[in-house]
């Protein structure tokens, strides 16, 4: 694959550094708790949380007694994760690292997790292979990803339609939320797969206010605005996003309440 993946990852590191992703992560904390619950770490088991962000999975897993390592590409997020772990009273090893090149030996962990994280690795087959490689026989891997047809999946597709197209070899991150695609990613590894679909609910004063919230805090929205505003195209995309959020709005009192669907994949390694 003749792609400059280093440049892609540099851009991703910037994307999750600007704004305030830890604040965004607080609105989806329940998903991290569910990922940790499905991983079912037993006291003393080694668990690796890949693309840990601000620790939404790592902290509840550590509270359950697991020996947790959280890995992420973005130093700023790791700083927040360390602060949150200290506040929670748990010891977690946080490491700067790459989901496509995990710095661990084969068969190192009894549990491997990722919540809206590994989905952004450019080479999805490489990342899936790394999750399997570091998992021990009989281990469990749990991954949460936005579905293509859900609210956030449609948001990413709408934003992407205004940006330069990625190389055709690279699949959209939300394909980690497509069951058939995920089956293909793990087909060569002899694992058993189970899938669950869930939603997380976002609430705000209005659909417009929700977009304004994302303009301030969410890296992908901030970067899209910075790229498109000088071209005079941001207002057009902004109007499409307001329409998207308005269409998904279930509130009937003028406020905003919408559900975003995600896929939970549970991978069982052969013993």
WOZI-V88875 format. One record per run of one state. SS is the DSSP state (H for helix, E for strand, L for the rest). FROM is the first residue (numbers start at 1). LEN is the number of residues. If there is no record, write none. Layout:
BEGIN
ss: (SS/SS)
from: (FROM/FROM)
len: (LEN/LEN)
END
This chain:
BEGIN
ss: (L/H/L/H/L/H/L/E/L/H/L/E/L/H/L/E/L/E/L/E/L/E/L/H/L/H/L/E/L/H/L/H/L/H/L/E/L/H/L/H/L/H/L/E/L)
from: (1/5/18/21/27/29/40/46/51/58/64/67/73/75/89/93/97/98/99/101/102/109/116/118/121/124/134/135/147/151/161/173/178/179/190/192/205/207/218/219/230/234/249/256/269)
len: (4/13/3/6/2/11/6/5/7/6/3/6/2/14/4/4/1/1/2/1/7/7/2/3/3/10/1/12/4/10/12/5/1/11/2/13/2/11/1/11/4/15/7/13/3)
END
